[in-house]
């Protein structure tokens, strides 16, 4: 049994009074791994080295106060996202306000109630887990997108650039921050269907022949099938983008030849972002275009390939788009 890994959440308890540490130890030791510190300096040291899932922090301590310790934890990148709950006898409304101003997520007053301590700890650890699940889901989506890009002989930076282009355009079109984030997170899977396309076609240095082109045109449908049907709005958007990002405003696209506003807006957004990045990046079958040539191509394609209403918005964003392009450039 001693070789089993302890997966219980790790909590750092900070208080200069040994009796208070003992009380919290008795309340929490059965459910959590506990670390202890008696001052702010040691607390910061342990937070950096041990990365606890949560910190219970006294306010009145020698040296750094709890407020000062919390501020320093927020300033340190490696500890800035660890939730801090103040556990203190300072129970005035002004004291609580000061605690939240310092960066705490909650406030427990002494003498502590075991039931309240356990409930508050569970609540905030649940929020941490939800955030971790969200980040893990995004990482999985991005990795699946990268898998398709590696098959296409790319570095994988394409999906990062085009997803940020897509978010920037969505925001400019009036999407809320949350909705624009959904576009950012869903768009990396736009070409996941390329996993089902033979390498001899994906990596062909020249123009595809008609038979090869028909095979290539199946990748949006393959992508939609890979993503499947889900209750998750994020995956619903990802499927819509994968299926429709090669449709064209005039109906000449594929796989279904839909046109105009029949094409979901998220797909119209990603189409512009994807084409711009594809044109300005070297591929096995072509050299990179200049930004000026790419802009001219997009401008000419308004009303045929692209939604004519969003092309001007996209082009007006060019300074921001070029910053994104530089940030995730193919070469340093």
N, C-alpha and C positions, 0 to 999 in steps of 0.2 A: 504493500500500500504506500510505502514511503516514496516510491518512484513515480507515483501519479502526479500529474501537473495540477496545481491548484488554480482553477479558472475563476474563482470568486473575484468580484470587483475589489479593487485596492483603494483604501481610504486613508488619507493622511490626516491625523488628528493633532492639532496644535494648541497647546495651552501651557502657561508657565506654572500652573498648579498641578502637582502630581495627583491630588485627589480627583480633580476634574477629568484628567486623562483616564483614571481608573474607572470612573463612572461610565464614560463613553465606551471604554473597553468592554465593560460588562454588558452594555446594551448591544454592541455591534459584533463582538468577536465570533459569534456562532455563524454569522452569515457573510462576513467580509474578511479580507486580509487587511490588517491594520499596520500603519506606520505611525510613529510618534515623534513629535518635536516639542521642545519647550521654549523656543524663541523663533522670531521671524527669519533670522539668518539660516538656521538649521532647516526650517520649513522650506525655504527657497531651494536650498541645496538638495533636499530630498525630493522636492517636486521635479527638479531638473533631472535628477539621476534615476528616479523610480517611476515617473510618469503615473501618478495615482489617477484613478477615475474621478475622484471627488476629494475636496479638502474641507474639513471642519476646522474653523479658525477662530480663536479667541481674539477679542479686540484689545483689551488692556494687557499689554505684555511689556517687559523691559526691552530696551533696544528698539527695534522696529515695532510699532504698534500693528495691530491687525489690519487697519486701513492701509498703512504704508506697505505692509507685506503684500496685501492684495494688489495694490497698484503696481508693485514690482513684478508680481507674477503675471499681471496683464501686459506689462511691457516686454517680457521675455517671450520670444516667439514660441519656444518649445513648451511653455506652460500657459500661454495666453488663453487657451480654450478649456482649461480644466475648471469646472464649476467650483465656486467657493461659497460655503454657507457659514455665516458668522454665528458663533455660539457664545453669547455674552449676557451679562447681567444688565447691560445698558439697554433699557427697554423703552426709552422715550421715542416718540415719533421722529424727532430730529435725528436721534442716533441711528434709527433704521434708514432714514434718508441718506445719511452720511455713508452708511454701509453700502447701499445700492450705488451711490455715486462712486465709491471706490472700486466697484466692479463685482460685488457679490450677487448671487442669484437668489439668495434667501436669507432668512434671519430667524434664529431660534434663541429664545430667552432662557436664562438660568433662573432658578434651578430647572433642569431639563426634565421633560416628561419622556420616558422611554417610548411610548406609543408615537408621540410627535416626532421624535428623532428618527425612528424607523420609517415613518410615513414620508417625511421630507426627503430622507436619503433615497428611499425607493423611487420617489417621484423624479428626482433629479437624475438618478442613474438611468431611469427609463428614458428620459429626454436625451441623455448622452447616447444610449443605445440606438434610439431612433435616428439620431444624427449620423452615427456610425453606419447604420444600415443604408441610409440615404447615400452616403459617400461611397460605400461599397458597391451599391447598385450602379452608381455613376461610373465607377472604375470598371465594372464588368461590361457595361455598355461601351465604354471607350475602348476596352481591350478587344471586344468583338469587332468594333469598327477598325481597329488597327490590324486585326487578323486579315480582314479583306484588303486593306491597303498594302500589307506586305506581299500578298499574292499578286498585287498589281505592280510590284517592283517599286514601291514608294517607301519613304522613310517613316510614314505615319504622321508626320507633321501636317499633312493635308487636312486630316479630320479635325485637328485642333484649330487650324486657321479658319476653315470654312464654318465650323460651329460657332466661333466667335464673330465672324462676319454675319452669320445668320442671327445671332442674338442682337447684335448692334442694329441690324436692319429692323428686326421685330420691335425693338424699343422705339426706334424712330417712327414706326408705323402706328404707335400708340398702344402696343402691348404692355400690360403691367409687368413689373419686375419679375413676379412669379411666373407669368406666362412666357416671358422672354427666356427665363431660366429653363423652362421646359423645352423650348426650341434648342437652346444650347446643349442640353443633356441628351436630347433625342436625335439630333442631326448626325452625330458620329456614326450611326448605324445606317446611313443612307445607302451605302454600297455593300452592305453585308452579303447581299446575294451574289457578289463576285466570287465568294467561296465555292459556289457551284459551277463556275465557268472554268474550262480547261486552261492550264497555264499556256499552252501553245497559242491560245487566242489572246489571253490577257497580256502576255509578254511579247507578242509579235511586234517587231520593230517597224513594220510597214503597215499599209492600209489593209483592213480586213476585206476578204472577198465576201460575196453576198451570203454564202452559207455560214461563214464565220460570224458575220454581222447579225444574222438571225439568232444565232446562239447567244451572242453578247446581249441582245435585246431581251433575253429572258431573265436577266439578273434582277430587275425590279420585282418581278413576280416571285422569284426564288427568295429574295430578301423578305418580302411580306410573309411568305410561308414560314421562313425561319423564325421571325419574330412572333407570329401567331396572333391569336385573339386573347386579350387580357382585360381584366377590370382596371388595371393601372392606366391612368391617363397618359403618363409618360410613354408607355409602350404602345398605346394606341396612336399617339402622335408619331412615334418612331416608325410604326408600320405604314402609316399614311405617307410619310416622307419617303420611305424606301420604295413604296409602290409607285409614287407619282412624280418623283423628282426629274424624270426624263419626259414628262408630258410637256407640250408646248401650247402657248396661248392660242395659236391658230388651229390647234387640233392635229398637227402633223407629228406629234411625239409618240412615244410608246410607253407602256405596252398596250394601253387601251384607247389611245387616240381621243381622249377627252379634251375639251378646250375651254378657254375663258374661265369664268368663275366656277365651272364644274371642277376645276383643279383646286384642291384644298389650299388655303392660303399658306399653311406651313410649308407645303411643297413648292409653292411659287417663290417663297422666300429662299429656301434652300437651293433651288435651281439657280438663282442668280449668284448666290455665294459660291456654289460648287463650280459653276462655269468660270467665274472670275478667277478662282484659285487654280483651276485646271489650265486655263489659258496662260497664266503667268508663272506656271511651274513646268519644268522639263519633265516629259514623260517618255516612255520607251519609243513612242512613235512620232515624237515632235520635240522641237526646241521650245524653250519658254518664250512667250510673247512679252513685249514691253507692256507696261501698264497703260500707256497711251493707246496702243493698238487694242488692248483688251477692252478699254473704256469705249473706244469707237465701235467695236464689235457689239458690245452690249447696247449701246445707244441705237445702233441700226436694227438690233433684234427686238426692240420695244414694239409690241403689237403683233409680232410673229412668234418668236421664241419666248419672249418674256412678257409678263404683265406690264402693260404700258403705264399703269398708275404707280407702280412701285420702282420702276427704273430710275426716274428722276431723284427719288428719295435715296436710292442706293448710291447714285453717282455723287450726290451732295455729301455723302458720308465718306468720300474718298480719303480725306486726311486721317480719319479714325481707322479706316480699313488698312491704310498703308502702315500705320503704327502697329496694328495687329500682325501684318505681313512681316514687318521687320522684327517684331518680338519673337516670332516663331519661324524665322528664316531657315531655309534648307541648309545653309552653310553659315559658319560663324566668321 
